[in-house]
Amino acid sequence: MNTKHVKDTAERKKLKRAARRKAAPLAKRAADVARGSMKKKVLKMAKGQRKR
């Protein structure tokens, strides 16, 4: 839903909510797909740095 042309915040919110209601529901994640499969992977961590 592209609402860049709408200046009024309340109007934009109304349009977005209507589009969200109209959209098809998201499909369930397959059992063989990991929960965090879409997360960005840490390629190489610097030694001595905190990870979280």
C-alpha positions, -999 to +999 in steps of 0.1 A: +000+000+000+017+032-012+003+062+008+031+087+000+007+110-018-016+113+013-006+142+035-032+139+063-020+114+089-055+102+099-065+097+063-033+077+057-040+056+088-075+049+076-063+038+041-036+016+055-060-002+079-085-007+051-058-023+029-047-045+058-082-057+063-086-064+026-053-082+022-052-120+022-039-136+055-003-146+056+004-183+051+016-203+080+053-211+082+062-246+071+073-271+098+107-276+082+116-239+081+135-224+111+118-196+130+147-173+126+154-181+089+148-145+078+171-130+104+203-114+093+233-137+100+264-125+118+292-132+092+323-128+114+324-114+149+355-094+160+373-112+188+367-097+223+334-080+213+301-086+230+276-103+208+245-090+224 
